[in-house]
Amino acid sequence: MISSTPATIKFLKQPTSSAWLEQALANLDTILLDHSHCERKAAGVALNLMFRYPSNTKLVRTLTAIAQEELEHFEQVNQILDRRRVPLGPLSAPPYGAGLNKQIRAAEPDRLLDSLLVCGLIEARSHERLGLLGSHCPDPDLAKFYRGLMASEARHYGAYWMLATTYADRAVVDRRLDELAIVESQLLTTLHPEPRIHS
């Protein structure tokens, strides 16, 4: 059994299980394909928030940079898939993202706060899991690639948290983040049968 390092990632309540790491390493092509989908979705979420809140200048500027970086990662992953002769194609989504999005309240300003915090939690989990892949992946080039992405994932979850504290009181942010982080960990309690970055 592979031992995953306990999480010390800010915001996360529970570390990723060794079962996820074993599943991911045994299915690297699928994980890479899902990673491509994740980068595309992350760019889309950043763009959607910019369209929804066009007058929030700091949000627009911050998320412009994030969307650009996510698209760069999307292209990098697609190049790796091409080298490994893995065709782009659809994958069913695990319940993780939908489960978190259900927690987003409909009324403003709660909707903005929850949207930013959910994005931050997803980026934090991505940071942790890409770090595990970078530490344990048997392919040295792929391991190096994942280690190289860790810093940007950390910047992204920090940026979403900073935006949340820009538009809401810090005590409100911390309380809501704690609530959402509990849900985030609960969604990962049972390993999804299909290998995914967030499963």
Stockholm file with secondary structure:
# STOCKHOLM 1.0

chainA/1-199         MISSTPATIKFLKQPTSSAWLEQALANLDTILLDHSHCERKAAGVALNLMFRYPSNTKLVRTLTAIAQEELEHFEQVNQILDRRRVPLGPLSAPPYGAGLNKQIRAAEPDRLLDSLLVCGLIEARSHERLGLLGSHCPDPDLAKFYRGLMASEARHYGAYWMLATTYADRAVVDRRLDELAIVESQLLTTLHPEPRIHS
#=GR chainA/1-199 SS CCCCCCCCCTTCSSCCCHHHHHHHHTTHHHHHHHHHHHHHHHHHHHHHHHHHCTTCHHHHHHHHHHHHHHHHHHHHHHHHHHHTTCCCCCCCCCHHHHHHHTTSCSSTTHHHHHHHHHHHHHHHHHHHHHHHHHHHCSSHHHHHHHHHHHHHHHHHHHHHHHHHHHHSCHHHHHHHHHHHHHHHHHHTSSCCSSCCTTC
#=GC SS_cons         CCCCCCCCCTTCSSCCCHHHHHHHHTTHHHHHHHHHHHHHHHHHHHHHHHHHCTTCHHHHHHHHHHHHHHHHHHHHHHHHHHHTTCCCCCCCCCHHHHHHHTTSCSSTTHHHHHHHHHHHHHHHHHHHHHHHHHHHCSSHHHHHHHHHHHHHHHHHHHHHHHHHHHHSCHHHHHHHHHHHHHHHHHHTSSCCSSCCTTC
//
